[in-house]
């Protein structure tokens, strides 16, 4: 069975094509970056063939998915002759609310719920749904599966996921912390424990998924007990264009002064803030680090704020876990930005983190221990593979449904 996995983020699309007839063979993978920004990039890597890169403007996710299909069927760089060779498509879907505690076959009800939950994940669920609808047009009738970011965090205790609002709002609207990036947090925690030959259920782990969207999760006994994103993916850490946690009184004040309606506030916290809003330059950390090196004070401020917020969440989750055995960095920034990892892990010796700056230097897209041997807490850079998890779930659900 050939399965295509689409992982649509707020400004990116990761994709992988798997042949899962005999084991799991990755036929091709790729990444579209900087969607909605100038000089967007498509990097396509077919197995056994030369990779290629295209730099062009990709204004939206629909355009991007059409480019993915063209790359997979390209006469020179493609790996299939026709899109109809794909027998199922698995999608990362960010918010499934409390309704979906596991992955599901997509039908009209699921699509309606994904659209409904777009209120909670306005940068993601609409992109996820566009991916689903685009595939329906390109390959009518193909089975599609939704794998939800929120599923892993359904194990949080009520005192962690509830807000101090009148309880009636939870009863009426299910307002609570949902958490996101669950597929990635679960995958890297399991992978790192295996690499260390440790039992996942015996160690206390903090997983840092850092990218244009970013979140941190406390994992105890292999289960999520708390996570930084909340009711929506705008909460928690500072991100590319999202505020992260903020005094809600600030939003009331700005809305009054700037005469913003609900849509205006939504755009402010989701699309105009984060490191892009602070730096007034870019949502891409690479752009900020280049600018900071050239003396751009706002870019440096954005980087310092980003690192400081991650550090604070790590400290709070050490308290929640009553200790820490393993600290993991993953995601586009977590895996590749060794300078940011060093900023975050500096001056944390009293928490048992003895960072190895030399071991960390230059590490990109590689599984590696980046703490000193005598460190009480093991720190690792771990490459995530949400797509493999999605492909496995997709195969299981499609085969089970057929039976």
C-alpha positions as CSV (number, residue, x, y, z in Angstrom):
1,X,0.0,0.0,0.0
2,X,1.4,3.4,-1.1
3,X,0.5,6.1,1.5
4,X,1.0,9.8,1.2
5,X,1.3,11.8,4.4
6,X,0.6,15.5,4.5
7,X,1.7,17.5,7.5
8,X,0.5,21.1,7.0
9,X,1.8,23.6,9.5
10,X,1.1,27.3,9.8
11,X,3.8,28.2,7.2
12,X,5.0,24.8,6.0
13,X,4.0,21.5,4.5
14,X,6.0,18.4,5.2
15,X,5.2,15.3,3.1
16,X,6.4,11.8,2.8
17,X,5.4,9.0,0.5
18,X,5.6,5.5,1.9
19,X,5.4,2.0,0.3
20,X,4.1,-0.1,3.2
21,X,3.6,-3.4,1.4
22,X,6.7,-5.1,2.8
23,X,7.6,-3.2,5.9
24,X,8.0,0.5,5.6
25,X,9.9,2.0,2.6
26,X,10.0,5.8,2.2
27,X,9.8,6.5,-1.5
28,X,10.1,10.3,-1.2
29,X,9.9,13.2,1.2
30,X,9.9,16.9,1.0
31,X,9.4,20.2,2.7
32,X,7.7,23.4,1.6
33,X,8.9,26.3,3.7
34,X,8.1,30.0,4.1
35,X,4.5,29.6,2.7
36,X,3.1,33.1,2.5
37,X,6.5,34.7,2.6
38,X,8.8,35.8,-0.2
39,X,11.1,33.2,-1.7
40,X,9.2,30.1,-0.5
41,X,11.2,26.9,-0.9
42,X,10.2,23.4,-2.1
43,X,12.8,20.8,-1.3
44,X,12.0,17.4,-2.8
45,X,14.0,14.3,-2.0
46,X,13.1,11.1,-3.9
47,X,14.8,7.9,-2.6
48,X,17.5,6.8,-5.0
49,X,17.4,9.9,-7.1
50,X,18.9,13.3,-7.0
51,X,17.0,15.8,-4.9
52,X,16.0,19.1,-6.3
53,X,14.9,22.5,-4.9
54,X,12.6,25.1,-6.2
55,X,12.5,28.7,-4.9
56,X,9.3,30.5,-5.8
57,X,6.4,32.3,-4.2
58,X,3.9,29.8,-2.6
59,X,1.0,32.0,-1.5
60,X,-1.1,29.3,0.2
61,X,-1.3,25.7,1.2
62,X,-3.5,24.7,-1.8
63,X,-0.8,25.8,-4.2
64,X,1.8,24.0,-2.2
65,X,-0.1,20.7,-2.2
66,X,-0.5,20.9,-6.0
67,X,3.3,21.3,-6.2
68,X,3.8,18.2,-4.0
69,X,1.7,16.1,-6.4
70,X,3.6,17.5,-9.4
71,X,6.9,16.6,-7.7
72,X,5.9,13.1,-6.9
73,X,4.8,12.4,-10.5
74,X,7.6,14.4,-12.3
75,X,9.2,12.3,-15.1
76,X,12.8,13.0,-13.8
77,X,12.4,13.5,-10.0
78,X,9.1,11.7,-9.3
79,X,8.7,8.2,-7.8
80,X,5.2,7.3,-9.2
81,X,3.7,7.6,-12.7
82,X,0.3,8.7,-11.6
83,X,-1.3,10.0,-8.4
84,X,-3.8,7.1,-8.6
85,X,-1.0,4.8,-7.4
86,X,-1.5,6.4,-4.0
87,X,-4.0,4.2,-2.1
88,X,-4.5,6.3,1.1
89,X,-3.6,9.7,2.5
90,X,-2.9,10.5,6.1
91,X,-3.2,14.0,7.4
92,X,-1.9,15.7,10.5
93,X,-4.9,17.5,12.0
94,X,-4.2,19.9,14.8
95,X,-7.4,20.0,16.8
96,X,-9.8,17.2,17.4
97,X,-11.3,18.6,20.6
98,X,-12.5,16.0,23.1
99,X,-14.3,14.0,20.4
100,X,-11.3,12.3,18.9
101,X,-9.0,10.4,21.2
102,X,-7.5,8.5,18.4
103,X,-7.0,8.7,14.6
104,X,-10.1,8.3,12.4
105,X,-11.2,7.7,8.8
106,X,-12.3,11.0,7.3
107,X,-15.9,11.3,6.3
108,X,-18.2,14.3,6.0
109,X,-18.8,14.5,9.8
110,X,-15.1,14.5,10.4
111,X,-14.6,17.3,7.9
112,X,-17.3,19.3,9.5
113,X,-15.7,18.9,12.9
114,X,-12.3,19.9,11.6
115,X,-13.9,23.0,10.2
116,X,-15.7,23.6,13.5
117,X,-12.5,23.3,15.4
118,X,-10.8,25.9,13.1
119,X,-12.1,28.4,15.7
120,X,-9.5,26.9,18.1
121,X,-6.7,26.4,15.6
122,X,-7.1,29.1,12.9
123,X,-3.6,28.8,11.5
124,X,-3.8,25.0,11.2
125,X,-7.1,23.3,10.9
126,X,-8.1,25.4,7.8
127,X,-4.8,24.3,6.2
128,X,-5.4,20.7,7.2
129,X,-8.9,20.8,5.7
130,X,-7.5,22.4,2.5
131,X,-5.2,19.4,2.2
132,X,-8.1,17.0,2.6
133,X,-10.2,18.8,0.0
134,X,-7.4,19.2,-2.5
135,X,-6.7,15.4,-2.3
136,X,-10.4,14.7,-2.9
137,X,-10.2,16.7,-6.1
138,X,-7.0,15.2,-7.3
139,X,-7.8,11.6,-6.3
140,X,-11.6,11.2,-5.9
141,X,-12.7,8.4,-3.6
142,X,-9.3,7.8,-2.0
143,X,-9.4,6.9,1.7
144,X,-8.1,9.6,4.0
145,X,-7.2,9.5,7.7
146,X,-7.0,12.3,10.3
147,X,-4.3,11.9,13.0
148,X,-4.9,14.5,15.7
149,X,-2.3,16.5,17.6
150,X,-4.6,16.7,20.5
151,X,-5.0,13.0,21.1
152,X,-1.8,12.4,23.1
153,X,-2.7,15.1,25.6
154,X,-6.1,13.6,26.6
155,X,-4.2,12.0,29.5
156,X,-3.7,15.4,31.3
157,X,-5.4,15.6,34.7
158,X,-8.3,18.0,35.0
159,X,-6.4,20.4,37.3
160,X,-3.9,20.8,34.4
161,X,-6.3,21.2,31.6
162,X,-9.0,23.3,33.2
163,X,-9.0,27.1,33.3
164,X,-10.1,29.3,36.2
165,X,-13.2,30.4,34.5
166,X,-16.8,29.8,35.5
167,X,-17.3,26.0,35.1
168,X,-20.3,26.6,33.0
169,X,-18.1,27.6,30.1
170,X,-16.5,24.2,30.1
171,X,-19.9,22.5,30.2
172,X,-21.3,24.7,27.4
173,X,-18.3,25.2,25.1
174,X,-15.7,22.7,26.3
175,X,-13.3,25.5,27.0
176,X,-10.1,23.8,28.4
177,X,-6.5,23.2,27.5
178,X,-6.2,20.7,24.6
179,X,-2.5,20.8,23.7
180,X,-1.0,20.3,20.3
181,X,2.0,18.7,18.6
182,X,1.0,15.5,20.4
183,X,2.2,13.2,17.6
184,X,5.7,14.7,17.7
185,X,5.9,14.8,21.5
186,X,4.9,11.1,21.8
187,X,7.2,10.0,19.0
188,X,10.4,11.7,20.2
189,X,9.8,10.7,23.8
190,X,9.5,7.0,22.7
191,X,12.4,7.3,20.3
192,X,14.8,8.9,22.8
193,X,14.0,6.4,25.5
194,X,14.7,3.6,23.1
195,X,18.1,5.1,22.1
196,X,19.1,5.4,25.7
197,X,17.8,1.8,26.4
198,X,15.5,3.2,29.1
199,X,11.9,2.2,29.9
200,X,9.7,5.1,28.7
201,X,7.4,4.5,31.7
202,X,10.3,4.8,34.2
203,X,11.7,8.2,33.3
204,X,10.6,11.8,33.5
205,X,10.8,13.7,30.2
206,X,10.3,17.2,28.9
207,X,9.9,17.4,25.1
208,X,10.5,20.7,23.4
209,X,9.0,20.9,19.9
210,X,10.4,24.2,18.7
211,X,9.5,25.6,15.2
212,X,7.4,28.3,13.7
213,X,4.8,26.8,16.1
214,X,6.3,25.7,19.4
215,X,5.2,23.7,22.5
216,X,6.7,21.9,25.5
217,X,5.2,18.8,27.1
218,X,5.8,17.1,30.5
219,X,5.8,13.3,30.0
220,X,5.5,11.0,33.0
221,X,5.1,7.2,32.7
222,X,4.9,7.7,28.9
223,X,1.8,10.0,29.3
224,X,1.3,13.7,28.8
225,X,0.6,15.4,32.1
226,X,0.9,19.0,31.0
227,X,1.7,20.9,27.8
228,X,2.3,24.6,27.0
229,X,-0.3,25.1,24.3
230,X,-3.8,25.5,25.5
231,X,-7.4,26.0,24.2
232,X,-5.7,27.1,20.9
233,X,-2.2,26.8,19.6
234,X,-1.6,30.5,20.4
235,X,-0.9,29.8,24.1
236,X,2.4,29.0,25.8
237,X,5.8,29.8,24.1
238,X,6.6,32.8,21.9
239,X,6.3,31.5,18.3
240,X,6.9,32.7,14.7
241,X,3.8,35.0,14.5
242,X,1.9,34.0,17.7
243,X,2.1,35.8,21.1
244,X,2.3,32.7,23.3
245,X,1.0,33.3,26.9
246,X,0.0,36.9,27.5
247,X,-1.9,38.9,30.1
248,X,-5.5,39.0,28.6
249,X,-5.9,42.5,30.0
250,X,-3.3,43.6,27.4
251,X,-5.6,42.4,24.6
252,X,-8.6,44.2,26.1
253,X,-6.5,47.4,26.4
254,X,-5.2,47.2,22.8
255,X,-8.6,46.3,21.4
256,X,-10.0,49.5,23.0
257,X,-7.2,51.8,21.9
258,X,-7.0,50.4,18.4
259,X,-10.7,49.8,17.9
260,X,-10.1,46.1,17.1
261,X,-13.0,43.7,16.7
262,X,-12.7,40.0,17.5
263,X,-11.2,39.3,14.0
264,X,-8.7,42.1,14.6
265,X,-7.6,40.6,17.9
266,X,-7.4,37.2,16.4
267,X,-5.1,38.4,13.6
268,X,-3.0,40.3,16.2
269,X,-2.3,37.3,18.4
270,X,-2.0,34.7,15.6
271,X,-0.5,36.5,12.6
272,X,1.2,39.7,13.7
273,X,3.0,38.9,16.9
274,X,5.7,36.4,18.1
275,X,9.2,36.9,17.0
276,X,8.0,38.6,13.7
277,X,6.1,41.2,15.7
278,X,9.0,41.8,18.1
279,X,11.7,42.0,15.5
280,X,9.5,43.7,12.9
281,X,11.6,41.7,10.5
282,X,10.7,38.0,10.0
283,X,9.1,34.9,11.6
284,X,12.1,32.8,10.5
285,X,14.7,32.3,13.2
286,X,17.5,32.1,10.6
287,X,16.7,35.6,9.4
288,X,16.7,36.8,13.0
289,X,20.1,35.3,13.8
290,X,21.7,36.8,10.7
291,X,20.2,40.2,11.6
292,X,21.2,39.9,15.2
293,X,24.8,39.1,14.2
294,X,24.8,42.3,12.2
295,X,23.7,44.4,15.2
296,X,19.9,44.4,14.8
297,X,18.7,45.0,18.4
298,X,15.1,44.0,17.8
299,X,16.1,40.7,16.3
300,X,18.4,40.1,19.3
301,X,15.5,41.0,21.6
302,X,13.2,38.5,19.9
303,X,15.8,35.7,20.2
304,X,16.4,36.5,23.9
305,X,12.7,36.5,24.6
306,X,12.2,33.2,22.8
307,X,14.9,31.4,24.7
308,X,13.9,32.9,28.1
309,X,10.3,31.7,27.7
310,X,11.4,28.1,26.8
311,X,13.8,28.1,29.8
312,X,10.9,29.2,32.2
313,X,8.6,26.4,30.9
314,X,11.3,23.8,31.4
315,X,11.7,25.0,35.0
316,X,8.0,24.9,35.7
317,X,7.7,21.4,34.2
318,X,10.6,20.1,36.3
319,X,8.5,21.2,39.3
320,X,5.4,19.5,37.9
321,X,7.3,16.3,37.3
322,X,9.2,16.5,40.6
323,X,12.4,16.1,38.8
324,X,13.7,15.4,35.3
325,X,15.7,12.6,33.6
326,X,15.6,13.6,30.0
327,X,15.2,16.9,28.1
328,X,14.5,16.7,24.4
329,X,14.8,19.3,21.6
330,X,12.9,18.6,18.3
331,X,11.1,20.4,15.5
332,X,12.6,22.7,12.9
333,X,14.3,25.0,15.4
334,X,14.9,22.4,18.1
335,X,16.6,20.0,15.7
336,X,18.7,22.5,13.7
337,X,19.3,25.7,15.7
338,X,22.2,24.8,17.9
339,X,22.7,28.4,18.9
340,X,19.1,28.6,20.3
341,X,19.6,25.3,22.1
342,X,22.7,26.7,23.7
343,X,20.9,29.9,24.7
344,X,18.1,27.9,26.3
345,X,20.3,25.5,28.2
346,X,22.9,28.0,29.6
347,X,22.9,28.7,33.3
348,X,20.7,25.7,34.3
349,X,23.2,23.8,36.4
350,X,21.2,24.1,39.5
351,X,18.4,22.2,37.8
352,X,20.8,19.3,37.0
353,X,21.4,20.3,33.4
354,X,25.1,20.4,32.5
355,X,25.1,21.3,28.8
356,X,27.9,20.3,26.5
357,X,28.3,23.3,24.3
358,X,31.0,21.6,22.2
359,X,28.9,18.5,21.5
360,X,25.9,20.7,20.6
361,X,27.8,23.0,18.3
362,X,26.8,22.4,14.6
363,X,24.4,19.6,15.3
364,X,21.5,19.6,12.8
365,X,18.9,17.0,12.0
366,X,20.7,14.4,14.0
367,X,20.0,12.3,17.1
368,X,22.6,13.1,19.6
369,X,23.3,13.6,23.3
370,X,24.3,17.2,23.9
371,X,24.8,17.2,27.7
372,X,27.9,16.3,29.6
373,X,28.4,12.7,30.9
374,X,28.1,13.8,34.5
375,X,24.9,15.7,33.9
376,X,22.0,14.5,36.1
377,X,19.6,15.4,33.2
378,X,20.4,13.9,29.8
379,X,19.8,16.5,27.0
380,X,19.2,15.3,23.5
381,X,18.5,16.6,20.0
382,X,16.1,14.2,18.5
383,X,14.7,14.2,14.9
384,X,10.9,13.8,14.9
385,X,9.0,11.8,12.3
386,X,5.4,12.6,12.7
387,X,4.8,11.4,9.2
388,X,5.8,7.8,10.0
389,X,3.3,7.7,12.9
390,X,0.6,9.1,10.6
391,X,1.4,6.6,7.9
392,X,1.2,3.7,10.4
393,X,-2.1,4.9,11.8
394,X,-3.4,5.4,8.2
395,X,-2.5,1.9,7.1
396,X,-4.1,0.3,10.2
397,X,-7.3,2.3,10.0
398,X,-7.8,1.8,6.3
399,X,-7.1,-1.9,6.5
400,X,-9.3,-2.3,9.5
401,X,-12.1,-0.3,7.8
402,X,-11.9,-2.5,4.7
403,X,-12.2,-5.6,6.8
